[in-house]
Amino acid sequence: MSVVSLLRDALGARVDVSEQARQDARSDRSGHAAVGLPQAVVHAESVDDVQQTMRIATATRTPVVVRGAGTGLAGAANAGDGEIVLSLRRMDAVLEVRPDDLLAVVEPGILNADLNAHLAAHGLWWAPDPASRDISTVGGNIATGAGGLLCAKYGVVRDAVLGVDLVLADGRLLHLGHRSVKGVTGLDLTALVVGSEGTLGVVVGATLKLRRLVPGETCTVTATFPGVRAAAAGSAAVTAAGIQPAIMELMDAASLTAVHALLGLPAPTPGAAQLTIQTDGPAARAEAEDIAAILSAHEGVPVVSHDPVEGDRLLAVRRSMHAAMASLGTTLIEDVSVPRSAMPAMFDEIARIEREFEMVIPTVAHAGDGNLHPNFIFEGPETPARVWEAADELFRAAIRLGGTLTGEHGIGVLKRRWLADELGEDQWRLQRDIAAVFDPLGILNPGKVFSPDA
């Protein structure tokens, strides 16, 4: 009996074998597409659906790729020849909200924005704030260890997950983590699952750590600088002064020009870079004025706004970055992080790579935590070898500066060849061995994170 027949017998109409559904599951927003077509897309609607799918996959030794909204940027949820796609997008319920305990229990398919709209009625919010918050799922955030614009002050996904319900490759269901503020019983398997990119199990539920809505106002500071290095130095000075804004985003000249063109805004000053900073809470006004003074002392020309509508409009410029890059051609959106004090040096490295490879690399950064997103623009569906050579230089420069290959997008397919360079051979082997304990047959997201031929 075929795998598709077994799935259909168990799950009926929730098994989709249409060519369109299978084609859609081959790619994400990275521009990368897997080779070949998956056998079927299972639209799971319950934990039982997931368990049945995994039992069939184990019995038939069929690879499974777990998928949410498909907004990833590393190819981690792309499914190819002969694989089963396990879509969790329909599992989007908020199962429980406990304002007294500052937690919520949710299914993985709920969108970030929808979750926070639901929580707002309780005076609560979930802090992770990726730029894709309107279209990305909580489960996808957990799988990639997502970050976002607010993470410098309020933390990343890893800081906001108390526990996960995990279906293993053989269909067993585990309840990892806890509902209490503290919990150190045994090994922290919840933290291990966060950022594991579907290689350890299927997250079918999450217990999330919430925050109360921040009282007070939000102030926005925008500052232009003569160049990107000056802007990076200005952001580093804000951090060094001990001020912690909610958001501190940097756009270099190329990215700023592209976004202004997309939004129909007046062209910025040639070569100018921009910082957009938001402060919140009772001290928002005082912090905004202090930040403006610091930026003025570091070649910046700041403007402070206390109007929340204006603040949202200014921040929309930064949030339009992905669309602006897409308007220029096919985009390889990269994601490296360095210590915040090393950001000016990292921008120097990007400028060097631009000169050596004779290309423009529009770059934005979560300047509050040293996470940079350089963008490589090219024509056609395949990434040219020269772009990968430039990316190789970029990754090695970040590691030399004490940084990392990825701050929030994950490894997926696109960065697996550099993983051992950062981890070292012993840790790389150890991580592979740990994954094999969870998935001894190697059917969960094979070929992702770890090179398949190693």
N, C-alpha and C positions, 0 to 999 in steps of 0.2 A: 504494500500500500504506500502511495507517495506521501511525502511530507505535507503537501497541500491538502490532500484528502484527509489525512489525520487531523490537520488543523480545522478543516471545514466540519468534520464530524463533531469536533469538540466545541467549536466556537461559532459555527454557522456564518451568518452574514457579516460578522465582524472581521472576517478574512477577505481581504481585497486583493484580487489578482489582476486588476485592470492595468494596462500598460502605463497609463498616465500616473497612477499612484506609485507604481514601481519606479518610473522615471523620476518623479519628484523626490523620491527617497535617496537618489544617488548623490545629491549635492546639498550643500548648505550655503551660507553667505560668504564663505571663503573664496568661492570661485572654483574650488576643486570638486571633481566628480569621480565617483568610484567607477571601476571597470565592470561592465556587464550589468545585468538586471537582477535584483533580488527575486526570490521565488514568490513572495507574497508580503503584504503589509497587514499585520494584525492590529486592529484598532481596539485595544484593551479598554474595557469599561469597568473592570473590577480587579481586585487582587487575585481572585480566583482565575480570571482570564489570563493574567500574567503567569500564575503558577502552572496552569495547564499548558501554556505555550512553552515554558521552559522545560517541563517534563517531556514533551514531545521532542523538543530540540535535543535534549540529552539522550533520549532513547534512539534518536536517528543520527546523533552527532552532527547536527546542522548548526552552523554559526548563526548567532543572533546579534543584531544591531539595535540598540534601544534608541528611540528618537522622541524628541519633544516637538518644539516649533520649528526646528531646522534653522535656527538663527546663529549657530555656531560659526566660528571663524578659523577653525583648525582642521576641519574635515573629520572630526571624531564621530559624528552621527551619520556618515555617508555609508550606504549599503550597496554592495555589489553582487557579483555573480553567485547565485545559489544560496544567498543568505535570507534569513527571515528578518523583516523589519518589525520591531515591537514598538508601536506608537502608543505613548501614554497621554496624548493630547486630550482625549475625552475624559480622563480621570482628573477633573478640575474642581472638585468640591472643597469647600472649607468645612472641615468636619467638626471643629471645636475652636472657640475663642474664649480664653480665660483672662479677662482684664486684671483679676486679682493676682494671678501668677505671671502675668506678662508673657503668655505663650499662646500659640495657635497650633492646631494640628490640621494639615492640609494634604490634599492629593498632589502628585507631582505636575499635573498638566495645567495648573492654574497659572495665569500670566501675572507677572510682578505687579503691573498697574492695577489689574482687577483685584488682586489680594489687598493692596493698600487702599483701594476704594472701599472695599468691604470693612477693613479694619478702622478706617477713619470714623465710622459711625460709633465706634467704641473708644475713640480718642487715642488710638494706637497706630503704629506703623511698623513695617519690617524694613530695616535700614538698607540692605543691599540695593544699589541703584545703578545697574548697568545702563549704558546709553540705549540699549535695546529694550528697556523696561516695559514698553508698551506691547512688545511682540515676543518677548522671551519668557520661558516658563520657569517656575521655581525649581522643578526637577532638573532642567538644563543648567540652571545656576549652580545647583549642588554638584552636578556631574563635572562641571568645568572649574568649580571653585571661583565663581565670578566675582568681580569687584565692582567698579563703577565710579561715578563722580563723587559720591559722598563718603567713600571708604576711608579716606585719610582721617576723618574725625569719628565716623561711626562704625568702621570696621567692614570687613568683607564677609562673604557668605560663611566662611569657616567660623567666624565669630558669632554668627546668628542662627546656628543650627544646634539644637540640644540633642536630637536623636533622629534616626531614620528607621523606617521599616524596609527591610531588604530581602528580596527574593533571590536566592542563590541559583546557580546554573542548573541544579537538579530539582528546583521547584520548592525547596524548603524556605519557610518564612522566618526571618530573624527580626527581633525588635531590639535595635541598638540604641545606646544612649540612655537618657533619663529625662524626667520632667522637672527635676529640682534644679536650683541654681548651681549647686555643687554636685559632683559625682565623679569619683575616681576609682570605681570598682573595676579591677582588671585593666586590660589594655583598652585604649580609646579607639575602638573600631569605627565610631562615627566619624572622627577626624580622618581616619584612613579612607573612608568611603568618599568624603567630600573631595572633589577634584580627581577622582579615579577614572572618570571618563567612560563609565560603563563597562569597565574591565573586571570588576569584582562582583557585581550583582545588579539587580534592577531595583532602584529606589521607587517604592510604591506609596510611601507616605513620609511625611516629615513633621517633626515637632520643632517649631521655630521660636526663637527668642525674640520677643518684641520690645519696643520702646514706646513710651508715651509721647504723644505729639509734642514737639518742642514749643514751649511758650515764648511769647515775645515776637518781634518782627524779624524779617529777613532783609539784609542790606546787600547791595551788589556793587562791587568795585570793578571797573574795567580800566585797564591801563595799557597804553601802547608804548612800545620800545623800539629803538632804532634797529634792533636785530634780535634773533632768537637767543643768542648767548646772554645778552643783557636781560632778557625776560626770564631766562632760567636762573640767572644770578639774583634777580629780584625775588623770585619765588623762594629760593634758598634762604634769602635774608629774612623773609617773613617767617619761615620755619625756625630759623636760628633765633629769632626774637621771642619765641615761645608762644606765638599766637597760632591758634588752630582753627582756621576757617572751615566751614562745612564743605565748601567746594573751592578748589584752586586749579583752574584749567588753563593750559598754555596752547596757543596755536602759532605755528611759524608762518612766515610770509606766504609760502605757497598754499598752505591749507586755508589760511584766512582769505586769500584772493579767490580761491575756488568756491568757498562757501558764500562769499559776497556775490559772486557771479550767479550762483544757483538761486539765491534768495532775491536777486534784483536790487541789492544794496549798492551804494556808491563804492567805487573801488578804493581799497585802503591805500595808504601811503606805500609806495614801492619799498620792499625790504622790511617793512614794519612787522613786528610780532606783537601778540596781544595776550595779556592775562585777564581771565574773567574769574572773579573771586566772590563768593558769597559767605556772609557771616550770619549766624542765627542765634536765637535765644535772647535773654535779657540784656546781654552786653553787646548786642550786634552793632549798634551805632558806634560805640566807643572803639570796638575792634576794627570796624571799617575805616574810621578816621586814622587809627594807628597804622593800619596797613597802607593806606594812601600815603602817609608820611614816609614810610619805609620805601615804597616804590618810587616816590619822588626823589629820594636820595640815591636811587640806583638806576637813573636814566629813564624812569618811567613817567608817563603823563597820565595820571589817574583821574577818573570821574566817579563820584560816589552817588548812587541812587538809593532812595528809601522807598521807592514805589515798587510793590511786588509784581505788578503787571509788567512794568519796564524791566524788572529783574528777569522775569520769565522770557521776555523777548530777547534780552541780551544772551541768556543762556541757550536759547534756541539756536543761536549762531553755532555754538560748539556742538550741540546735539545734531546738527545737520551735516556733520563731517562725512559720515559714511555715504550719504546721498550725493554729496558734492564729489567725492572720489569716484563713485560709480558713474557720474556724468562725464568723467574724463577718459574712461576706458575700463578694461579689466583691472581689478585691484587686488594685490596681495597685501592684506592688512596685517602688519606685524605687531609684536607685543613683547617688549623687553622691559625689565625693571632694573634700576640701579639705586644705590644709596642716594638720598636726596641731595647730599652735598656734591655728588658726582654728576648731577644733571648737566651743568655747563660743559663738563668734559665729554659727556656722551653726545651732546649736540655738536661739539667739535669733531667727534668721530663721524657723525652723520655727514657733516660738511666735507670731511676728507673723502668719505666713500662716494659722495656726489661728484666730487672732482675727479677721482680716479676712474670711476665708471661712466662719467659723462652723462649723468641722469639727475633728475630732480626727485627728491624723496619728501613729499609733503608729510609733516609730522605734527601730531598733537600729543599732549601729555597730561596725565593726571599729576600735575606738578606737586600736589600735596603729599604724594607718596613715591615719586620717582618712577612712575610707570609711563613709558613712552610708546606711542603707536606710529611708527614710521610706515608710510604707504608706498608701495611700488606699483606704478601704473604702466600698463602695457596693452598691446592689442592682441586679440585672439583668445581662445580658451585655455591654451597651455602656457604655463609660466616659462619664459625663455631662460636658457642656461645662464645668461649674463645676470639676470635678476637674482637667481639663486646664488651666484658667486658673490654678488653684492650683499645679499642677505647673510651669507656665511660670514663675511667681514663684520656685519652688524652684530651678529650673535656673539662672535668671539670678542668683539670690543666690549660688549656689555659684561661678559664674564670676566674679562681682564679688570674691569672697573669694580669688581665685587658684586656684580648683578646676576641676573638670571634670564633664561631663555623666554620665560613667559610669566607675566604677573597675573593674568586673569583669563586668557583665551584657552589655555591648555596646550598639550602637545599634539594630540590627534595623529593625523598622518603627516602633516606638513613639517613638523619639527622633530620627528622621531630619530632622524639620522644624527642630530646633535645632542641627544639626551645623555649619552654616555660621556660626552665631553664635559658636561657640567657636573654630573653625578660622580664620575669616576667609575672604573670597572667594577670594584667590589660592591658599591651601593647599587649600581645598575643591575648586577646579578641578583642581589638580595631582593630588590623590588620585583623582578621577574619571578623569583621563587615565591614571594608572598602572594602574587596574583595567581600562581598555580595552585596554591592551597585553597583559594576560593573557587577556582574554576579549573579543575584538574584536566578536563578534556580540551580546554582552550577554545571554547565555543563563544565566549562573551567578547564581542567587539574585537575579533582577531585582527592583527595587523595594525591596531591603533596603539599609540604611545610607544610600544616596543616594536622594533623592526621584526618582521615575520621570519626573516632568514637568519636571525641571530641565535 
